[in-house]
Amino acid sequence: MTAPDDGAPLVEGFECSFEFRPGWIDLTLREGTRAEAKALATYVVNSLDPLALEIEKSAVLDDMVERAVALDDDTPTLAAAFYTESGEALASLTADSYGDEGVERPTREEVQPALLEWVNAEVAGDPQVDHLDLPAGPAVRVQAMLRVKRVFGLRRRLTGFIRYAVLPPGMKSLIVVTVTWEAIARTEELAELAELAAEAVQTLRITPIASDGGGAIADRGTRSGD
């Protein structure tokens, strides 16, 4: 989903949190540096069970660093990834807010087409669309496969995504949660990832922060649960 170019960004203070099940790793960067990503990944990898890993520890660390840096590219409110006990990354998740000052928040119907927009990819096939009532507010969910663009005339890589646009009551911001994964060979793996996304979003909590008079700034996210 791409943010509009016109209009002043909406400044609205809030905290974003999930109660993640084991396997989800918080990769939110506060400073947005590679050094911060490496320190975070080192801490996490050192806490993993070395007997369960089926991948070199250094490879897991490198993947986690690169993933944290890549997810931070658009400075999301919160970023996370799901890793199996063997060290394989199955999915990435970001949560962010959208809104412009003086512009009314779009409805679920209005925002649905924007959820299918990608800068470097195009939707393959017909997307699955659902309207939901989540604990955090009314939402629209889209799920589809993507063809990610590549250069030099090479074949486009196939990946998948699920996006939720959540309209928290009492707020002006639109909260968008995006879960992506690499191409999955087996149907049961796709169902597992969809379940992971659904479980995470059911625990999403958006808590507005009252302004102190100097203008509230949206928090880059908090996480609860490990």
C-alpha positions in Angstrom: 0.0 0.0 0.0 1.4 3.4 -1.0 0.8 6.6 1.0 -0.7 9.6 -0.8 1.8 12.3 -1.9 -0.4 15.3 -1.2 -1.5 16.8 2.2 0.1 17.1 5.5 0.5 13.8 7.4 -1.9 13.2 10.2 -0.2 13.4 13.6 -2.1 11.2 16.1 -0.5 9.6 19.1 -1.2 5.9 19.8 0.5 2.7 20.9 0.3 -0.4 18.8 0.7 -3.8 20.4 0.3 -7.6 19.7 0.3 -10.6 21.9 2.4 -12.7 19.7 2.6 -16.5 20.0 6.0 -18.1 20.3 7.9 -17.9 17.0 7.2 -14.3 16.3 10.3 -12.1 16.8 9.9 -8.3 17.3 12.2 -6.7 14.7 11.1 -3.1 15.3 14.0 -0.7 15.0 14.0 2.6 17.0 17.1 4.1 15.5 16.8 2.4 12.1 20.5 1.5 11.8 22.2 -1.7 10.8 24.1 -1.7 14.1 20.9 -1.7 16.0 19.5 -4.6 13.8 22.7 -6.6 14.4 22.5 -6.1 18.2 18.8 -7.1 18.2 19.4 -10.2 16.0 22.4 -11.3 18.1 20.4 -11.1 21.3 17.6 -13.2 19.7 19.8 -15.8 18.1 21.8 -16.3 21.3 18.5 -17.2 23.0 17.5 -19.9 20.5 17.9 -23.6 21.2 21.0 -24.6 19.3 19.9 -28.3 19.3 16.7 -27.4 17.4 18.4 -25.3 14.7 18.8 -27.0 11.3 20.4 -23.9 9.8 23.8 -22.4 10.7 23.5 -19.9 13.5 25.3 -17.3 11.5 22.8 -17.8 8.6 19.9 -17.2 10.9 21.6 -14.1 12.3 22.3 -12.7 8.9 18.7 -13.3 7.7 17.4 -11.6 10.8 19.6 -8.5 10.3 18.7 -8.2 6.7 15.0 -8.7 7.4 15.0 -6.1 10.2 16.7 -3.5 7.9 14.4 -4.3 5.0 11.2 -4.1 7.1 12.4 -0.7 8.5 12.7 0.8 5.1 9.3 2.6 5.4 9.7 3.1 9.2 6.7 1.1 10.3 5.1 1.4 13.6 5.9 -2.2 14.4 7.8 -4.9 12.5 8.1 -8.7 13.2 9.0 -12.0 11.6 8.0 -15.6 12.3 10.8 -18.1 12.7 10.4 -21.9 13.2 12.4 -23.7 15.9 14.7 -24.9 13.1 15.6 -21.3 12.2 13.6 -20.9 9.0 11.8 -17.6 8.5 8.2 -18.2 7.3 6.6 -14.7 7.3 7.2 -11.0 7.9 4.8 -8.6 9.5 4.5 -4.8 9.6 1.9 -2.5 11.1 1.7 1.2 10.2 -0.7 4.1 10.2 -2.0 6.2 7.4 -3.9 9.5 7.3 -3.8 13.1 6.2 -4.8 16.2 8.1 -8.2 17.5 7.1 -9.0 14.3 5.1 -11.7 12.0 6.3 -10.6 8.4 6.9 -11.7 6.1 4.1 -14.2 3.4 4.7 -13.4 -0.3 4.3 -14.9 -0.3 0.8 -12.9 2.8 -0.2 -9.6 1.5 1.1 -9.9 -2.0 -0.3 -8.3 -1.2 -3.8 -5.3 0.5 -2.1 -4.5 -2.6 -0.2 -3.8 -4.3 -3.5 -1.3 -1.7 -4.6 2.5 -2.5 -4.5 5.4 -0.5 -5.8 7.5 -3.4 -7.0 4.9 -6.1 -7.6 1.5 -6.9 -9.1 -1.3 -9.1 -7.9 -1.5 -12.5 -9.5 -5.0 -13.9 -9.8 -8.2 -12.9 -8.0 -7.7 -11.7 -4.4 -9.7 -13.0 -1.5 -11.6 -10.2 0.3 -13.3 -10.3 3.6 -14.9 -7.7 5.9 -14.2 -8.4 9.6 -15.0 -7.0 13.1 -11.7 -7.3 15.0 -11.1 -6.4 18.7 -9.2 -3.3 17.4 -12.1 -2.2 15.1 -13.8 -2.9 11.8 -11.4 -4.2 9.2 -11.1 -5.4 5.6 -8.8 -8.3 4.8 -7.3 -9.1 1.4 -5.2 -12.1 0.5 -3.5 -12.8 -2.8 -0.3 -13.9 -4.5 2.2 -11.4 -5.9 4.6 -11.4 -8.9 7.5 -9.4 -7.6 9.3 -7.5 -10.4 12.9 -8.4 -11.3 15.4 -6.7 -13.6 17.4 -8.0 -16.6 14.4 -9.8 -18.0 14.5 -12.6 -15.4 11.3 -14.3 -14.3 9.2 -12.6 -11.6 9.4 -14.2 -8.2 6.1 -15.4 -6.8 5.2 -14.5 -3.2 2.1 -14.1 -1.1 0.6 -11.5 1.2 -2.3 -10.8 3.6 -3.3 -7.2 4.4 -5.7 -5.9 7.0 -6.9 -2.3 7.1 -8.3 -1.6 10.5 -10.4 1.4 11.5 -10.0 1.8 15.2 -13.0 3.6 16.9 -12.3 7.0 18.2 -9.3 7.6 15.9 -8.7 9.3 12.6 -5.8 7.0 11.5 -6.1 3.9 9.3 -4.0 1.0 10.7 -2.6 -1.4 8.0 -1.1 -4.7 9.0 0.8 -6.5 6.2 2.0 -10.1 6.4 4.2 -11.4 3.5 5.9 -14.8 2.8 7.8 -16.5 0.1 6.2 -18.9 -2.4 4.8 -21.9 -0.6 4.8 -25.3 -2.3 2.2 -27.0 -0.1 -1.4 -25.9 0.6 -1.2 -26.8 4.3 1.8 -24.4 4.7 -0.3 -21.5 3.1 -3.2 -22.3 5.5 -0.7 -22.2 8.4 0.6 -18.8 7.5 -2.9 -17.5 7.0 -3.7 -18.8 10.5 -0.6 -17.1 11.9 -1.7 -13.8 10.5 -5.2 -14.2 11.8 -4.0 -15.1 15.3 -1.7 -12.1 15.4 -4.3 -9.6 14.2 -6.9 -10.8 16.6 -4.5 -9.7 19.4 -3.9 -6.3 17.9 -4.5 -3.4 20.3 -4.5 0.3 19.3 -4.4 2.6 22.3 -4.7 6.4 21.6 -2.4 8.7 23.6 -3.8 11.9 24.8 -2.0 15.0 23.6 -0.1 17.0 26.2 -0.8 20.2 24.3 2.5 20.2 22.4 1.2 17.8 19.7 1.2 14.0 20.1 3.6 12.0 18.0 2.6 8.5 16.9 4.7 5.9 18.7 6.8 3.5 16.6 5.0 0.6 18.3 5.1 -1.5 21.3 4.8 -5.3 21.7 3.5 -7.5 24.4 3.8 -11.2 24.6 6.8 -13.5 23.5 
